[in-house]
C-alpha cells in the first residue's frame, strides 16, 4: 500500500469542480458524527455530496484523503491500514467512495472507528449490505439513503428558483393553497412531463442528448457490477435480471403474472423472488407489498420500475398507469411506508388510502373508504382530489 500514490489521486479528485446545488440530503446530515454512510442508486449524486462536504471545511487538502474503491490503485488495499497510516501523518477526514467495492469493508470500518481518531464518511450502492451487517455497524455508523431527484429539486435546477418542501400531512391538508403558490412560479404540468422524461438523475444537466445512454449505463453497471459483486450472482444469470426489467416496462402494475414472468425469465419462483429482492435493493424496481390484511388476497406483490425515467429508456410502449404509480412510489416511498390496497392503489403508513389515476379519476374505487385521489393532468385539486405532481414536493 502506497499512501503517497493514494494522496496524489485524492488531490486530483478534490481539485474537481463541484456543483453549487446541494441536494436535499445535504442539509439533513449531521456532519459532526464520526462515521457517516450515504447509500443510494448510481448517478444520484452521492460522490458530489462527499466532495461538497470536503470543500466546505477549513482544512488543507493534505488533511483529507478521498479514496474511490473502484480505482485500480485500491485493488487489494486494506482500508484500515490506509486509515492508520493517514492518521499517523496528521490526517483528519477520510472519505471512502464506492465502498461496496472493498471486501470486508464492514469489519474494517469498525476497526477504524474503534481505534483511529478520524472522521469517516463513506458512500455505496443502495444494495450495500449494511442491512446484513447492521448488528455490527448500527451502533457506530449513521446511514442515510439518497433518493432520486424529487420533482421539487428538478424544478430548482431547471428554473434556478427555490421551492419549499412540504410534509405529506401539509399537502393533504392544504394542497389547493400550496399548488396555487407553486403555480405562480412554474407551470407544474410542463415541469412534470419533462421530469418524467429526464429528471430523476442530476446528470441530465450535462447533456440531454446523452441522457438515455448514461441512464442505460447506470442500469447495466448496477446489474453487471454492483449486484453481481454484492450478491455473488452468477454472471451468466445477469441477462435474466435485464429481461425482468424489460417485461415490467409495458405491463400494467396489476398484470404482472408471476408464472408468466418465471417462464419468460427461465427461473423458478423462489429464484425469481431472489432476483426481484436484489433489484429492489439496487434501486432498479419497487416491490410494493400488500398492506394490512392483504396477505390473504391471492395476488403477487406489485412490481414497478424504480422511477419514470427508466420507462423512457427501456420501453417502446410504456403503460401510463405504471409510470404514474412509479412516480408516486419513488417520491412518497422515500420517507413513508407504501403498500398496495384492495380499496385503492396504495395505502401509506397503514392509514392513508390513495387511488392514483388520470384527470377524470374519481373516488368511486375507494368504495366509501376515506381516502385521496391522486390525479395526473390537473394543475390544482379540490377536497380529496390532489394533483399527482404535488407528491414531488415532499423532499
Buried (B, 14 or more C-beta within 10 A) or exposed (E): EEBEEBBEBBBEBBEEEBEEBBBBBBEEBEEEBBBBBBBBBBBBBBBBBBBBBBEEEEEEBBEBBBBBBBBEBBEEBBBBEBBBBBBEEEBBBBBBBBBBBBEEBBBBBBBBBEEBEBBBBBBBBBBBBBEEBEEBBEEBBBBBBBBBBBBBBBBBBBEEEEBEBBEBEBBBEEBBEBBEEBBEEBEBBEBBEBBBBBBBBBBBEEEEEEBBEBBEEBBEBBBBBBBBBBBEBEEEBBEBBBBBBEBBBBBEBBEBEBEEBBEBBEBEEEBBBBBBBBBBBBBBBBBBBBBEEBEEEEBBBBBBBBBBBBBBBBBEEBBEBBBBBBBBBBBBBBEBBBBBBBBBBBBBEEEBBBBBBEEEBEBEBBEEBEBBBBBBBBBBBEEBBBBBBBBBBBB
